[in-house]
C-alpha cells in the first residue's frame, strides 16, 4: 500500500488554510473583524476618510457618512491566501435620518456595496419614512418594498429619540443576502457608498461589527488540493 507523504511546505499550507477558517483577528488582513471600540486603532485599512462616532444607545461605529462624505473602502491583505479563496463579508449597517428610498423627488437614497475593480454586491435604496417605498430586499431600480423592510432593529440607536422611525439597523448576512467574493490577488477592497441628495446633515449612515472571513468549504477544498498536489509531486 502506497503511503502519502507531506512536505513541510504543504503541511504548513494546509495548517494555515484550516486555521484561518476558525479565527478572527484584529488587523488589516483576512480573517478580519472590527467593532471600532479600540480608540487607538488608526483604521489604516479604511480610506479615504475613516472616522468614528458614538450612537447614544449603542456604542462606537464607523461613520457618520453623508452627502459630502459618501464613500469609505476597506482594503485587506490576502497575499497569504491562495487565489480563488471564497470570502464572506458581514456587517451592521446603520441607516439614520429622513432616508427617502425610491422617492425621486427627494431621492432616490441609494446605497451600494462593491468590490473595487470587480462586482457590485448590492445596489439598493433604504427608506425611513412610511410614505416612501424602498428597493431593499431587492436591487435598485426594480425593488419596491415598505419602509424598514428587512431591518433587524428600529429606533435603537438614540440619534432620533423623538422619531424612532428615522433609525434602522440592517444586519448582514441575513436570509436574503450573503455577500461572498473570491480573492484575485494580494489584496481585496470593499467599497461602501451612498451619494445622498440631502446636504443638511439629516441623513447619514455607518457601519459596525465588520467581518471578512474565508468560507470553510473553500478552505477545505484548497487544502485538499494542496494535499493532492503534494502527493503527485512525490
TORMI-410907 format. One line per 8 residues: number of its first residue (from 1); their letters; for each residue x, z, y of N, C-alpha, C. Coordinates in Angstrom, 2 decimals. Layout:
# TORMI-410907
NUM	A	X/Z/Y/X/Z/Y/X/Z/Y; ...
This chain:
# TORMI-410907
1	XXXXXXXX	0.86/0.00/-1.20/0.00/0.00/0.00/0.89/0.00/1.25; 0.64/-0.96/2.14/1.45/-1.07/3.34/1.00/-0.04/4.38; 1.91/0.73/4.88/1.59/1.75/5.87/1.83/1.21/7.28; 0.91/1.54/8.19/1.05/1.12/9.58/1.97/2.08/10.32; 2.93/1.53/11.03/3.86/2.33/11.80/3.64/2.09/13.29; 3.79/3.14/14.07/3.61/3.05/15.51/4.93/3.27/16.21; 5.21/2.40/17.17/6.38/2.63/18.01/6.06/3.72/19.00; 7.08/4.32/19.57/6.86/5.35/20.59/6.09/4.78/21.77
9	XXXXXXXX	6.36/3.53/22.15/5.68/2.92/23.30/4.20/2.77/23.04; 3.86/2.31/21.81/2.44/2.13/21.51/1.73/3.46/21.39; 2.40/4.47/20.86/1.80/5.80/20.78/1.53/6.36/22.18; 2.48/6.13/23.08/2.29/6.61/24.45/1.12/5.90/25.12; 1.01/4.58/24.90/-0.09/3.82/25.49/-1.43/4.31/24.97; -1.54/4.50/23.68/-2.80/4.96/23.09/-3.17/6.34/23.62; -2.19/7.23/23.68/-2.46/8.59/24.18/-2.90/8.54/25.63; -2.29/7.66/26.42/-2.66/7.55/27.83/-4.07/7.04/27.99
17	XXXXXXXX	-4.41/6.01/27.22/-5.75/5.43/27.30/-6.82/6.42/26.89; -6.62/7.09/25.78/-7.63/8.02/25.29/-7.71/9.26/26.17; -6.59/9.72/26.69/-6.60/10.88/27.56/-7.33/10.62/28.85; -7.24/9.38/29.35/-7.91/9.04/30.61/-9.42/9.06/30.48; -9.93/8.94/29.26/-11.38/8.88/29.09/-12.05/10.21/29.37; -11.34/11.30/29.26/-12.00/12.59/29.34/-11.52/13.50/30.44; -10.91/12.96/31.48/-10.38/13.84/32.52/-10.64/13.29/33.90; -10.91/14.19/34.83/-11.00/13.86/36.24/-9.72/14.34/36.91
25	XXXXXXXX	-9.35/13.67/38.00/-8.17/14.10/38.74/-8.38/13.83/40.22; -7.98/14.79/41.05/-7.94/14.54/42.48/-6.72/13.67/42.76; -6.89/12.67/43.58/-5.78/11.79/43.89/-6.26/10.37/44.08; -5.30/9.45/44.25/-5.65/8.08/44.59/-5.46/7.15/43.41; -5.69/7.62/42.20/-5.68/6.74/41.05/-6.87/7.07/40.16; -7.00/6.33/39.08/-8.12/6.50/38.15/-7.64/7.32/36.96; -8.40/8.32/36.47/-9.71/8.78/36.92/-9.64/9.45/38.31; -10.74/9.32/39.05/-10.78/9.82/40.43/-12.06/10.61/40.64
33	XXXXXXXX	-11.93/11.72/41.39/-13.11/12.48/41.83/-12.82/13.13/43.17; -13.79/13.09/44.07/-13.63/13.77/45.35/-14.99/14.26/45.83; -15.07/15.58/46.07/-16.27/16.17/46.67/-16.03/16.53/48.14; -14.85/16.18/48.65/-14.49/16.29/50.07/-14.49/17.73/50.59; -14.33/18.67/49.68/-14.28/20.07/50.07/-12.88/20.54/50.45; -11.87/19.77/50.11/-10.49/20.14/50.42/-10.16/19.70/51.84; -10.10/20.64/52.76/-9.87/20.32/54.17/-8.46/19.78/54.43; -7.54/19.97/53.47/-6.17/19.48/53.62/-5.97/18.08/53.04
41	XXXXXXXX	-7.00/17.55/52.42/-6.90/16.22/51.82/-6.83/15.18/52.93; -5.74/14.36/52.99/-5.63/13.36/54.05/-6.53/12.16/53.86; -7.13/12.03/52.68/-8.05/10.92/52.39/-7.38/9.57/52.61; -6.11/9.47/52.22/-5.37/8.23/52.43/-5.94/7.06/51.65; -6.67/7.36/50.57/-7.24/6.29/49.76/-8.46/5.65/50.40; -8.96/6.28/51.47/-10.13/5.77/52.18/-9.71/5.11/53.50; -10.29/3.96/53.80/-9.98/3.25/55.04/-11.18/2.38/55.44; -11.29/1.90/56.67/-10.30/2.07/57.73/-10.46/3.37/58.53
49	XXXXXXXX	-11.53/4.09/58.32/-11.78/5.26/59.16/-12.39/6.36/58.30; -11.54/7.19/57.71/-12.01/8.26/56.85/-12.25/9.53/57.67; -13.45/10.06/57.63/-13.74/11.31/58.32/-14.87/12.02/57.59; -14.93/13.33/57.74/-15.93/14.11/57.05/-16.82/14.87/58.03; -17.94/15.30/57.52/-18.90/16.10/58.28/-19.48/17.13/57.32; -20.26/18.04/57.85/-20.87/19.08/57.02/-22.38/19.00/57.16; -23.07/18.91/56.03/-24.54/18.95/56.02/-24.98/20.40/56.10; -25.84/20.76/57.04/-26.21/22.17/57.25/-26.70/22.89/55.99
57	XXXXXXXX	-27.45/22.19/55.13/-27.99/22.81/53.93/-27.16/22.51/52.69; -26.10/21.72/52.83/-25.27/21.34/51.68/-23.83/21.74/51.94; -22.95/20.76/51.92/-21.53/21.04/52.13/-20.87/19.83/52.75; -19.57/19.72/52.62/-18.82/18.65/53.26/-19.05/17.32/52.53; -19.14/16.25/53.30/-19.31/14.92/52.74/-18.50/13.93/53.57; -18.31/12.72/53.04/-17.62/11.66/53.76/-18.63/10.96/54.67; -18.41/11.00/55.95/-19.36/10.43/56.92/-19.17/11.16/58.24; -19.98/10.95/59.23/-21.11/10.07/59.25/-20.69/8.63/59.55
65	XXXXXXXX	-21.30/7.66/58.88/-21.07/6.25/59.18/-22.34/5.67/59.78; -22.16/4.89/60.83/-23.31/4.40/61.59/-23.03/3.02/62.16; -23.80/2.62/63.16/-23.77/1.27/63.73/-22.36/0.86/64.18; -21.65/1.75/64.85/-20.34/1.40/65.39/-19.19/1.74/64.43; -19.53/2.17/63.23/-18.53/2.58/62.24/-19.13/2.31/60.87; -19.37/1.02/60.53/-20.28/0.71/59.43/-19.68/0.70/58.03; -18.36/0.65/57.91/-17.75/0.37/56.61/-16.64/1.35/56.28; -16.58/1.77/55.02/-15.45/2.54/54.52/-15.15/2.04/53.11
73	XXXXXXXX	-13.85/1.96/52.78/-13.42/1.42/51.49/-12.53/2.43/50.76; -12.67/2.45/49.46/-11.87/3.31/48.59/-10.94/2.45/47.76; -9.63/2.66/47.90/-8.63/1.91/47.14/-7.91/2.84/46.17; -7.90/2.46/44.91/-7.31/3.28/43.86/-6.28/2.51/43.08; -5.25/3.21/42.65/-4.19/2.63/41.83/-4.66/2.49/40.39; -4.58/1.28/39.86/-4.92/1.05/38.45/-3.74/0.44/37.70; -2.54/0.54/38.26/-1.37/-0.09/37.65/-1.02/0.51/36.29; -1.49/1.73/36.04/-1.20/2.39/34.76/-2.23/2.04/33.70
81	XXXXXXXX	-3.18/1.16/34.03/-4.24/0.81/33.10/-4.17/-0.68/32.77; -4.48/-1.06/31.54/-4.48/-2.47/31.18/-5.53/-3.25/31.98; -5.20/-4.51/32.30/-6.18/-5.38/32.94/-7.39/-5.53/32.02; -8.58/-5.45/32.59/-9.80/-5.56/31.81/-10.42/-4.23/31.42; -9.80/-3.12/31.86/-10.41/-1.81/31.63/-11.69/-1.70/32.44; -12.78/-1.30/31.80/-14.06/-1.16/32.49/-14.12/0.19/33.21; -14.44/0.14/34.50/-14.54/1.34/35.32/-15.98/1.60/35.69; -16.35/2.87/35.74/-17.68/3.29/36.14/-17.59/4.07/37.44
89	XXXXXXXX	-18.43/3.71/38.41/-18.44/4.34/39.73/-19.68/5.21/39.88; -19.48/6.44/40.37/-20.58/7.35/40.63/-20.45/7.99/41.99; -21.57/8.33/42.62/-21.55/8.97/43.93/-22.95/9.39/44.34; -23.00/10.29/45.33/-24.25/10.63/46.01/-24.24/9.94/47.36; -25.33/9.24/47.67/-25.47/8.53/48.93/-26.46/9.27/49.82; -26.01/9.65/51.01/-26.87/10.31/51.99/-27.42/9.26/52.96; -28.73/9.19/53.06/-29.41/8.28/54.00/-30.17/9.15/54.99; -29.72/9.15/56.25/-30.25/10.11/57.23/-30.72/9.39/58.48
97	XXXXXXXX	-31.89/9.81/58.97/-32.42/9.27/60.22/-33.54/8.29/59.98; -33.83/7.51/61.00/-35.00/6.65/61.00/-34.71/5.29/60.37; -34.21/5.30/59.15/-33.96/4.04/58.45/-35.28/3.29/58.27; -35.27/1.97/58.55/-36.50/1.19/58.60/-36.66/0.23/57.43; -35.80/0.30/56.44/-35.99/-0.50/55.25/-36.05/-1.99/55.53; -37.13/-2.62/55.05/-37.29/-4.07/55.16/-37.86/-4.53/56.49; -38.21/-3.60/57.36/-38.83/-3.96/58.64/-37.87/-4.83/59.46; -38.29/-6.04/59.80/-37.42/-6.96/60.52/-37.48/-6.79/62.03
105	XXXXXXXX	-38.40/-5.97/62.53/-38.45/-5.71/63.97/-37.41/-4.66/64.36; -37.26/-3.63/63.55/-36.30/-2.56/63.83/-35.12/-2.57/62.85; -35.18/-3.43/61.89/-34.14/-3.56/60.88/-33.88/-5.03/60.59; -33.68/-5.40/59.32/-33.67/-4.50/58.16/-32.44/-3.60/58.15; -32.60/-2.43/57.56/-31.49/-1.48/57.46/-30.86/-1.64/56.08; -29.83/-2.48/56.05/-29.19/-2.87/54.79/-28.00/-1.97/54.46; -27.76/-1.84/53.17/-26.62/-1.08/52.66/-26.02/-1.84/51.49; -24.67/-1.96/51.48/-24.01/-2.80/50.49/-22.85/-2.07/49.84
113	XXXXXXXX	-22.72/-2.25/48.54/-21.56/-1.79/47.77/-20.94/-3.00/47.11; -19.64/-3.19/47.31/-18.99/-4.36/46.74/-17.57/-4.01/46.31; -17.02/-4.86/45.45/-15.62/-4.79/45.07/-14.89/-5.80/45.95; -13.89/-5.33/46.68/-13.17/-6.22/47.61/-12.55/-7.38/46.84; -12.87/-8.59/47.31/-12.38/-9.78/46.64/-13.11/-10.11/45.36; -14.22/-9.39/45.10/-14.95/-9.59/43.85/-16.45/-9.53/44.03; -17.12/-8.87/43.12/-18.56/-8.91/43.04/-19.23/-7.90/43.98; -20.47/-8.22/44.36/-21.33/-7.28/45.06/-22.12/-6.50/44.03
121	XXXXXXXX	-21.97/-5.19/44.03/-22.63/-4.34/43.04/-24.05/-3.97/43.45; -24.29/-3.85/44.76/-25.64/-3.55/45.25/-25.75/-3.98/46.71; -26.79/-4.73/47.02/-27.14/-5.07/48.40/-28.62/-4.82/48.54; -28.99/-3.79/49.30/-30.37/-3.35/49.33/-30.70/-2.79/50.70; -31.91/-2.28/50.88/-32.32/-1.56/52.09/-32.92/-0.21/51.68; -32.87/0.73/52.63/-33.50/2.04/52.43/-34.42/2.34/53.60; -35.49/3.06/53.31/-36.44/3.45/54.36/-36.73/4.94/54.29; -36.71/5.58/55.46/-37.13/6.98/55.59/-38.45/7.11/56.33
129	XXXXXXXX	-39.15/6.01/56.51/-40.43/6.03/57.24/-41.53/5.46/56.36; -42.65/6.17/56.30/-43.74/5.80/55.39/-44.33/4.43/55.68; -44.23/3.96/56.92/-44.82/2.67/57.29/-43.99/1.48/56.82; -42.73/1.73/56.44/-41.84/0.63/56.09/-41.42/0.68/54.63; -41.50/-0.46/53.97/-41.04/-0.54/52.60/-39.51/-0.67/52.57; -38.95/-0.50/51.39/-37.51/-0.66/51.20/-37.27/-1.55/49.99; -36.09/-2.14/49.93/-35.76/-3.01/48.79/-35.38/-2.21/47.55; -34.76/-1.04/47.72/-34.34/-0.24/46.58/-35.57/0.31/45.86
137	XXXXXXXX	-35.68/0.21/44.57/-34.81/-0.01/43.45/-34.16/-1.39/43.35; -34.67/-2.37/44.04/-34.20/-3.72/43.87/-33.15/-4.12/44.89; -32.94/-5.42/44.98/-31.97/-6.00/45.89/-32.68/-6.52/47.13; -31.89/-6.72/48.19/-32.41/-7.34/49.41/-31.74/-8.68/49.62; -32.56/-9.73/49.92/-34.02/-9.72/50.02/-34.67/-9.80/48.64; -35.92/-9.50/48.59/-36.69/-9.61/47.35/-37.39/-8.32/46.96; -36.68/-7.19/47.00/-37.28/-5.93/46.59/-38.24/-5.39/47.63; -39.31/-4.77/47.19/-40.28/-4.16/48.11/-40.92/-2.96/47.42
145	XXXXXXXX	-40.50/-1.77/47.83/-40.97/-0.52/47.25/-41.28/0.48/48.36; -42.12/1.48/48.07/-42.39/2.50/49.08/-41.13/3.24/49.51; -41.16/3.79/50.72/-40.01/4.55/51.20/-39.66/5.68/50.24; -38.36/5.98/50.17/-37.81/7.03/49.31/-37.87/6.71/47.82; -38.25/5.51/47.44/-38.27/5.18/46.01/-36.88/5.38/45.41; -36.82/6.16/44.35/-35.56/6.40/43.67/-34.73/7.54/44.21; -35.18/8.18/45.28/-34.41/9.28/45.86/-34.37/10.48/44.92; -33.18/11.06/44.79/-33.03/12.27/43.96/-33.48/13.51/44.71
153	XXXXXXXX	-33.29/13.53/46.04/-33.69/14.67/46.87/-34.18/14.14/48.21; -35.14/14.86/48.79/-35.68/14.52/50.11/-35.73/15.78/50.96; -35.17/15.70/52.16/-35.26/16.82/53.10/-34.41/18.01/52.75; -33.28/17.80/52.05/-32.47/18.93/51.60/-31.11/19.02/52.30; -30.87/18.20/53.32/-29.57/18.20/53.97/-29.51/19.08/55.21; -30.62/19.23/55.92/-30.65/20.11/57.08/-30.36/19.45/58.40; -30.17/18.13/58.42/-29.96/17.44/59.69/-31.26/17.29/60.48; -32.37/17.17/59.76/-33.67/16.94/60.38/-34.67/17.99/59.89
161	XXXXXXXX	-34.48/19.27/60.23/-35.37/20.32/59.69/-36.83/20.14/60.10; -37.06/19.49/61.23/-38.44/19.27/61.66/-39.04/17.99/61.12; -38.21/17.16/60.48/-38.68/15.88/59.94/-37.95/15.60/58.62; -38.32/16.33/57.57/-37.59/16.22/56.31/-37.61/14.83/55.69; -38.61/14.01/56.04/-38.65/12.65/55.51/-37.47/11.82/55.98; -36.80/12.25/57.02/-35.67/11.49/57.56/-34.36/11.77/56.84; -34.43/12.42/55.69/-33.24/12.70/54.88/-33.52/12.38/53.42; -32.67/11.59/52.81/-32.80/11.28/51.38/-31.43/11.19/50.75
169	XXXXXXXX	-31.32/11.67/49.51/-30.10/11.56/48.73/-30.39/10.70/47.50; -29.57/9.68/47.30/-29.67/8.82/46.12/-28.42/9.06/45.27; -28.63/9.40/44.01/-27.51/9.71/43.12/-27.28/8.56/42.15; -26.02/8.16/42.02/-25.62/7.09/41.12/-24.52/7.60/40.18; -24.54/7.18/38.89/-25.50/6.26/38.29/-26.85/6.94/38.05; -27.86/6.09/37.87/-29.19/6.58/37.54/-29.83/5.61/36.54; -31.10/5.80/36.28/-31.77/4.98/35.26/-31.84/3.51/35.64; -31.68/3.21/36.94/-31.84/1.83/37.41/-30.52/1.16/37.76
177	XXXXXXXX	-29.50/1.93/38.09/-28.24/1.34/38.49/-27.06/2.11/37.90; -26.25/1.40/37.15/-24.97/1.92/36.67/-23.91/0.92/37.14; -23.03/1.38/38.00/-22.06/0.48/38.61/-20.78/0.44/37.78; -20.50/-0.73/37.19/-19.28/-0.91/36.42/-18.59/-2.19/36.85; -17.28/-2.21/36.72/-16.49/-3.40/37.01/-15.21/-3.31/36.19; -14.45/-4.42/36.15/-13.24/-4.48/35.35/-12.00/-4.48/36.24; -10.98/-3.79/35.79/-9.70/-3.85/36.51/-9.12/-5.25/36.40; -8.44/-5.68/37.49/-7.90/-7.03/37.50/-6.47/-7.07/38.04
185	XXXXXXXX	-5.88/-5.92/38.29/-4.53/-5.89/38.85/-4.05/-4.46/39.02; -3.17/-4.26/39.98/-2.55/-2.95/40.17/-3.41/-1.98/40.96; -4.48/-2.48/41.58/-5.37/-1.60/42.36/-6.77/-2.20/42.39; -7.71/-1.38/42.79/-9.09/-1.82/42.97/-9.64/-1.17/44.22; -10.46/-1.91/44.97/-11.02/-1.41/46.22/-12.53/-1.57/46.21; -13.23/-0.45/46.38/-14.68/-0.45/46.52/-15.03/-0.29/48.00; -15.91/-1.13/48.52/-16.32/-1.06/49.92/-17.80/-0.72/50.04; -18.09/0.24/50.90/-19.44/0.70/51.18/-19.74/0.35/52.64
193	XXXXXXXX	-20.89/-0.27/52.91/-21.12/-0.75/54.27/-22.60/-0.77/54.61; -22.90/-0.46/55.89/-24.27/-0.54/56.39/-24.22/-0.85/57.89; -24.31/-2.13/58.26/-24.30/-2.51/59.68/-25.64/-2.24/60.34; -25.92/-0.98/60.57/-27.23/-0.58/61.08/-27.48/-1.14/62.47; -28.74/-1.47/62.75/-29.08/-2.06/64.03/-29.28/-1.06/65.14; -29.43/0.21/64.79/-29.66/1.24/65.81/-28.33/1.81/66.28; -28.09/1.76/67.58/-26.80/2.23/68.11/-26.92/3.54/68.87; -28.04/4.27/68.71/-28.21/5.52/69.43/-27.87/6.74/68.57
201	XXXXXXXX	-27.33/6.51/67.37/-26.90/7.61/66.52/-27.99/8.24/65.68; -29.20/7.67/65.69/-30.30/8.28/64.95/-30.32/7.86/63.48; -29.47/6.93/63.09/-29.38/6.51/61.71/-27.92/6.57/61.26; -27.66/7.22/60.14/-26.32/7.23/59.59/-26.38/7.45/58.08; -25.22/7.32/57.45/-25.14/7.51/56.00/-23.80/8.16/55.66; -23.71/8.67/54.43/-22.49/9.29/53.98/-22.41/9.31/52.47; -21.25/9.73/51.96/-21.00/9.78/50.52/-20.53/11.17/50.11; -20.87/11.54/48.89/-20.37/12.79/48.33/-20.19/12.61/46.82
209	XXXXXXXX	-19.35/13.46/46.24/-19.14/13.51/44.79/-18.83/12.12/44.22; -17.83/11.49/44.81/-17.44/10.15/44.39/-16.53/10.23/43.17; -16.86/9.46/42.13/-16.05/9.44/40.92/-15.83/8.01/40.46; -14.65/7.75/39.94/-14.34/6.48/39.29/-13.65/6.82/37.98; -14.26/6.44/36.87/-13.73/6.79/35.56/-13.72/5.58/34.64; -12.74/5.50/33.77/-12.76/4.43/32.77/-13.84/4.69/31.73; -14.52/3.63/31.33/-15.54/3.77/30.30/-14.88/4.07/28.96; -15.29/5.12/28.27/-14.65/5.48/26.99/-14.64/4.34/25.98
217	XXXXXXXX	-15.75/3.57/25.90/-15.80/2.48/24.93/-14.74/1.44/25.22; -14.52/1.16/26.52/-13.50/0.19/26.92/-12.12/0.69/26.52; -11.86/1.98/26.75/-10.55/2.54/26.41/-10.31/2.55/24.90; -11.34/2.84/24.13/-11.16/2.84/22.68/-10.83/1.45/22.17; -11.49/0.42/22.74/-11.21/-0.95/22.35/-9.77/-1.34/22.70; -9.35/-0.95/23.91/-7.98/-1.25/24.33/-6.97/-0.51/23.46; -7.28/0.74/23.11/-6.39/1.50/22.25/-6.30/0.87/20.87; -7.45/0.39/20.37/-7.44/-0.28/19.06/-6.62/-1.56/19.12
225	XXXXXXXX	-6.75/-2.27/20.24/-5.96/-3.49/20.41/-4.48/-3.20/20.43; -4.10/-2.10/21.11/-2.69/-1.72/21.15/-2.19/-1.36/19.75; -3.05/-0.73/18.95/-2.67/-0.35/17.59/-2.45/-1.58/16.73; -3.36/-2.53/16.85/-3.25/-3.77/16.05/-2.01/-4.56/16.47; -1.79/-4.66/17.79/-0.63/-5.39/18.29/0.67/-4.75/17.78; 0.72/-3.43/17.81/1.90/-2.72/17.32/2.13/-3.00/15.85; 1.04/-3.05/15.08/1.14/-3.29/13.64/1.68/-4.70/13.37; 1.19/-5.68/14.15/1.61/-7.06/13.92/3.07/-7.28/14.27
233	XX	3.59/-6.48/15.16/4.98/-6.66/15.59/5.97/-6.06/14.61; 5.45/-5.24/13.68/6.35/-4.60/12.73/6.70/-5.55/11.57
